[in-house]
Each structure stands twice: as structure tokens, then as C-alpha cells.
Amino acid sequence: MIAQAETVLSIDQVAVHFGGLIAISDMTFSVCAGEIIGLIGPNGAGKTTAFNVITGFLKQTSGDVRYRSKLLNGMKPYEIAKLGLARTFQRTSVFQERTVFQNVLTGLHCRGRSKLWDTLLQTGRETSSERELVDAAHEILRFVGLEQRAYEQAGTLPYGEQRLIGVALALAVKPSMLLLDEPVSGMNPSETARFVKLVGKIRDSGVTILLVEHDMPMVMEVCDRIVVLNYGRIIAEGTPAEIQSNPEVIRAYLGQGKKRA
């Protein structure tokens, strides 16, 4: 990581309460441009809740979330996505009956420039815009390694490749930051190894990454820093080596088994 890198995401004393249940308590951390940050912890620690707050799917009880200094509090998910902050979800979120290519093209239409009248009247601008989107869809599929699957029905692909479609959909909005929610959950070792390489490619393309994952070897391999949550509060933050040797983290999480804790 380059010294003095720009802070792109700032979480400041964020808390989330559901009645008397405290899901997150005074969570504070930041992510710098170009980093890969892991957010880990036991089930129910508040990781996905944090993702939902950051991306506008859940309103926090208190605290602030800023992306490139812009306050995100109260913004809708689509508004946040337009700022360049995209996410994937724990479960595959593909259009099962459509082809892989149609899935990505659908995602790209969210950023297309064509207007309703252009579509209805089939103007030259619509035709040009559609060509650009088709080219972009093929480029994204090449990037994630699914070009050979472009015209296969998405629902027939192996689970790991369906997860890749979810990443392709997120990349379709041209994010400058990507949040990955348990991206290798359910993958076999070869699929996980393939995904690790993809994460590196995404970062090398200029995208900052925040990921939630239970696969500890994967997290330790790809992350620059790791933030550890337990019962809704941060108990540790540091490099993979520091986290692996942190006694509180070992007691709360890593002691459950380092491979799939």
C-alpha cells in the first residue's frame, strides 16, 4: 500500500440497533484507495449489517458513512452505486433463465445513456449506445473469465461461475470500490484459487475492495489489512500476520478453526 493513500471509505462511530438488540456498536474504520480490506468475525458479528449500511440497504441508528468525503447517510442504494460503490451479495443474484451475456447486458443498461424515446424510436444514438454496451459486456466477461460461457443459460452454470456472474454484474456499473459479501462461500478449492486471482486483477484495474469472508486462508492471502468484528464491535485491526497472532481474535474467532472459521 502506498503511504498517504487517499481515504475512500470512512466509517465513523456507526451503530445499528434493532429494538433492544445491538447489531453494531460504534464501528469506526477506514479504507484507503487501492487496498483490499477484509471484514471478518463469527456468524452474527455484524459484517453483513455493516455492508448493508454502507450500501444504503439499511439505515444506521447513529454515526456517519462517507465515500470519497461524501456523506452517504440516507442515500438510496442506486444513488450510492452511481457514486462508484458497488457490491455483491451472499447468495447468487443472477437471472437464472437468461444467458450469461444477457445478465451482464442487463447490468450495463443501468449506466447506459439512451433515453426512453431513443429506445422506442430506434434512433441512431440508441443503436450506437447498444453497440457500446454489447462490447462492454463482452469485455467484462473476458475480464472475469466467462467469455466462453456467454451464451449459456446462467442457471445451468456451476455454483462458482454463477458467483462470477454476480461479480460481473457489480463491475458493470464501473465501480471505483467493490464490496464482496462472502464471495467464495460454497466454492471448491480450485474455484477459490481462481477467484483469488480475479480479486488481484480487480485491484490492479484500480478498484478498491472491502470483503466479508469466512475462508481464512483466502482472507490472509489477498487482504492488506483485516478488521475483526465480534458481537457488533471491532476487537482488532491490522495486517494478516498481526490478526493471526492476536490473542483476542484467536479466542473469539480463529480458535474455532482457521480454515472455515
C-alpha positions as CSV (number, residue, x, y, z in Angstrom):
1,M,0.0,0.0,0.0
2,I,1.3,3.4,-0.9
3,A,1.9,5.8,2.0
4,Q,-0.5,8.6,2.5
5,A,-3.1,7.0,0.2
6,E,-6.4,8.7,-0.2
7,T,-9.1,7.5,2.2
8,V,-12.0,6.5,0.1
9,L,-14.4,5.0,2.7
10,S,-14.8,6.2,6.2
11,I,-17.0,4.6,8.8
12,D,-17.3,6.8,11.9
13,Q,-18.9,5.6,15.1
14,V,-21.7,3.7,13.2
15,A,-24.2,1.9,15.4
16,V,-27.2,-0.2,14.4
17,H,-29.9,-1.2,16.9
18,F,-32.9,-3.4,16.3
19,G,-35.0,-2.7,19.3
20,G,-33.0,-3.8,22.3
21,L,-30.5,-5.8,20.1
22,I,-27.3,-4.1,19.3
23,A,-26.1,-5.4,15.9
24,I,-23.2,-2.9,15.6
25,S,-21.7,-0.8,18.3
26,D,-19.6,2.4,17.5
27,M,-17.9,0.9,14.5
28,T,-15.0,3.0,13.2
29,F,-12.6,2.2,10.4
30,S,-11.4,3.4,7.0
31,V,-10.3,2.0,3.7
32,C,-7.7,3.7,1.5
33,A,-7.5,3.7,-2.3
34,G,-6.1,0.6,-3.7
35,E,-6.4,-1.5,-0.6
36,I,-8.0,-4.9,-0.1
37,I,-9.6,-4.9,3.3
38,G,-11.1,-8.0,5.0
39,L,-14.0,-7.7,7.5
40,I,-14.2,-10.9,9.4
41,G,-15.8,-12.3,12.5
42,P,-18.1,-15.1,13.8
43,N,-21.6,-15.5,12.3
44,G,-23.8,-12.8,13.7
45,A,-20.9,-10.4,14.4
46,G,-22.4,-7.7,12.2
47,K,-20.5,-8.0,9.0
48,T,-23.3,-8.1,6.5
49,T,-25.2,-5.5,8.6
50,A,-22.2,-3.2,8.0
51,F,-22.3,-3.9,4.3
52,N,-26.0,-3.1,4.2
53,V,-25.4,0.2,6.0
54,I,-22.5,1.2,3.7
55,T,-24.5,0.5,0.5
56,G,-27.8,2.1,1.7
57,F,-29.9,-1.1,2.2
58,L,-30.1,-0.4,5.9
59,K,-30.2,2.9,7.9
60,Q,-27.8,3.1,10.8
61,T,-29.0,4.2,14.3
62,S,-26.2,6.6,14.6
63,G,-22.8,7.5,13.1
64,D,-21.6,8.5,9.6
65,V,-20.6,6.8,6.4
66,R,-18.6,8.7,3.9
67,Y,-17.4,7.7,0.4
68,R,-14.7,10.0,-1.0
69,S,-15.8,12.5,1.6
70,K,-19.4,12.5,0.5
71,L,-21.8,11.7,3.3
72,L,-23.9,8.6,2.4
73,N,-26.4,8.8,5.3
74,G,-29.9,8.5,4.0
75,M,-28.9,7.8,0.4
76,K,-30.6,5.1,-1.6
77,P,-28.6,2.0,-2.9
78,Y,-28.9,3.1,-6.5
79,E,-27.6,6.6,-5.6
80,I,-24.6,5.1,-3.8
81,A,-23.9,2.8,-6.7
82,K,-23.8,5.8,-9.1
83,L,-21.0,7.2,-6.9
84,G,-18.9,4.2,-7.8
85,L,-19.5,1.9,-4.8
86,A,-20.9,-1.5,-5.8
87,R,-21.5,-4.8,-4.0
88,T,-22.2,-8.4,-4.4
89,F,-24.4,-10.5,-2.2
90,Q,-24.1,-13.7,-0.1
91,R,-26.5,-15.6,-2.4
92,T,-26.1,-15.7,-6.1
93,S,-28.2,-12.9,-7.6
94,V,-28.3,-13.8,-11.3
95,F,-31.2,-14.0,-13.7
96,Q,-31.3,-17.8,-13.9
97,E,-33.3,-18.1,-17.2
98,R,-31.2,-15.6,-19.1
99,T,-27.8,-16.2,-20.7
100,V,-24.7,-15.1,-19.0
101,F,-24.3,-12.3,-21.6
102,Q,-27.9,-11.1,-21.1
103,N,-27.2,-10.9,-17.4
104,V,-24.3,-8.6,-17.8
105,L,-26.0,-6.6,-20.5
106,T,-28.9,-6.0,-18.1
107,G,-26.5,-4.7,-15.5
108,L,-24.9,-2.4,-18.1
109,H,-28.2,-0.8,-19.0
110,C,-28.1,0.8,-15.6
111,R,-25.3,3.0,-16.8
112,G,-26.5,3.3,-20.5
113,R,-27.0,6.8,-21.9
114,S,-30.0,6.0,-24.1
115,K,-33.4,7.5,-23.2
116,L,-36.8,6.0,-23.5
117,W,-37.6,7.8,-26.8
118,D,-34.4,6.6,-28.3
119,T,-35.3,3.1,-27.5
120,L,-38.9,3.4,-28.8
121,L,-37.9,5.1,-32.0
122,Q,-34.7,3.1,-32.5
123,T,-32.7,6.3,-33.2
124,G,-29.1,6.3,-34.3
125,R,-28.0,7.2,-30.7
126,E,-29.7,4.1,-29.3
127,T,-28.1,1.9,-31.9
128,S,-24.7,3.3,-31.1
129,S,-25.3,3.1,-27.4
130,E,-26.4,-0.6,-27.7
131,R,-23.2,-1.4,-29.6
132,E,-21.1,0.1,-26.9
133,L,-23.0,-1.9,-24.2
134,V,-22.6,-5.1,-26.2
135,D,-18.8,-4.5,-26.5
136,A,-18.6,-3.6,-22.8
137,A,-20.5,-6.8,-21.8
138,H,-18.0,-9.0,-23.8
139,E,-15.1,-7.1,-22.2
140,I,-16.4,-7.7,-18.7
141,L,-17.0,-11.4,-19.4
142,R,-13.4,-11.7,-20.7
143,F,-12.2,-10.0,-17.6
144,V,-13.9,-12.4,-15.2
145,G,-13.1,-15.5,-17.3
146,L,-16.6,-16.2,-18.5
147,E,-16.4,-15.3,-22.2
148,Q,-16.7,-19.0,-23.3
149,R,-19.9,-19.2,-21.2
150,A,-21.5,-16.0,-22.7
151,Y,-24.5,-17.7,-24.4
152,E,-25.2,-20.4,-21.9
153,Q,-28.1,-20.1,-19.5
154,A,-26.9,-18.6,-16.3
155,G,-28.8,-21.1,-14.1
156,T,-27.0,-24.1,-15.6
157,L,-23.5,-22.9,-14.7
158,P,-21.6,-24.4,-11.8
159,Y,-22.1,-22.5,-8.5
160,G,-18.6,-20.9,-8.6
161,E,-19.2,-19.5,-12.1
162,Q,-22.6,-18.1,-11.0
163,R,-20.8,-16.2,-8.3
164,L,-18.6,-14.8,-11.0
165,I,-21.7,-13.5,-12.8
166,G,-22.5,-11.6,-9.7
167,V,-19.1,-10.0,-9.7
168,A,-19.6,-9.2,-13.4
169,L,-22.9,-7.5,-12.6
170,A,-21.2,-5.4,-10.0
171,L,-18.4,-4.5,-12.4
172,A,-20.9,-3.4,-14.9
173,V,-21.5,-0.1,-13.0
174,K,-17.8,0.7,-13.3
175,P,-17.2,0.9,-9.6
176,S,-14.1,2.5,-8.0
177,M,-14.8,0.4,-4.9
178,L,-16.3,-3.1,-4.7
179,L,-17.8,-4.8,-1.6
180,L,-17.7,-8.6,-1.8
181,D,-20.0,-10.4,0.6
182,E,-18.7,-14.0,1.2
183,P,-17.5,-14.3,-2.4
184,V,-16.0,-17.8,-2.2
185,S,-18.7,-19.3,0.1
186,G,-19.6,-22.7,-1.3
187,M,-16.7,-22.8,-3.8
188,N,-14.4,-25.7,-4.1
189,P,-10.6,-25.2,-3.8
190,S,-10.0,-24.7,-7.5
191,E,-12.8,-22.2,-7.8
192,T,-11.5,-20.4,-4.8
193,A,-8.0,-20.2,-6.3
194,R,-9.4,-18.8,-9.5
195,F,-11.4,-16.2,-7.6
196,V,-8.3,-15.1,-5.6
197,K,-6.6,-14.4,-8.9
198,L,-9.6,-12.4,-10.1
199,V,-9.6,-10.3,-6.9
200,G,-6.0,-9.4,-7.7
201,K,-7.0,-8.4,-11.2
202,I,-9.8,-6.2,-10.0
203,R,-7.5,-4.4,-7.6
204,D,-4.8,-4.0,-10.3
205,S,-7.5,-2.4,-12.5
206,G,-7.8,0.4,-9.9
207,V,-10.7,-0.8,-7.8
208,T,-10.5,-0.7,-4.0
209,I,-12.0,-3.8,-2.3
210,L,-13.7,-4.5,1.0
211,L,-14.7,-8.1,1.5
212,V,-16.5,-10.3,4.1
213,E,-15.4,-13.9,4.1
214,H,-15.1,-16.9,6.4
215,D,-12.4,-18.7,4.3
216,M,-9.4,-17.7,6.4
217,P,-6.6,-18.9,4.0
218,M,-8.3,-16.8,1.3
219,V,-8.6,-13.7,3.5
220,M,-5.0,-14.0,4.7
221,E,-3.7,-14.3,1.2
222,V,-5.5,-11.4,-0.5
223,C,-6.0,-8.8,2.2
224,D,-3.7,-5.9,3.1
225,R,-5.5,-5.3,6.3
226,I,-8.2,-7.0,8.3
227,V,-10.9,-5.6,10.6
228,V,-12.3,-8.1,13.1
229,L,-15.9,-7.8,14.5
230,N,-17.3,-9.7,17.4
231,Y,-20.8,-9.1,18.9
232,G,-21.1,-5.9,16.8
233,R,-17.9,-4.2,17.9
234,I,-14.4,-4.1,16.4
235,I,-11.9,-6.1,18.5
236,A,-8.9,-5.9,16.3
237,E,-7.5,-4.3,13.2
238,G,-4.2,-4.9,11.5
239,T,-2.2,-6.9,8.9
240,P,-2.9,-10.6,8.3
241,A,0.1,-11.5,10.4
242,E,-1.0,-9.3,13.3
243,I,-4.5,-10.7,13.2
244,Q,-3.3,-14.3,13.2
245,S,-1.3,-13.7,16.3
246,N,-3.8,-11.5,18.2
247,P,-4.9,-13.4,21.3
248,E,-8.4,-11.9,21.5
249,V,-9.1,-12.7,17.8
250,I,-7.9,-16.3,18.4
251,R,-10.2,-16.7,21.3
252,A,-13.2,-15.1,19.6
253,Y,-12.9,-16.4,16.1
254,L,-9.7,-18.1,14.8
255,G,-9.7,-20.6,17.6
256,Q,-12.9,-22.1,16.0
257,G,-10.8,-23.4,13.1
258,K,-8.6,-21.4,10.8
259,K,-9.8,-22.9,7.5
260,R,-13.6,-22.3,7.7
261,A,-14.0,-20.5,11.0
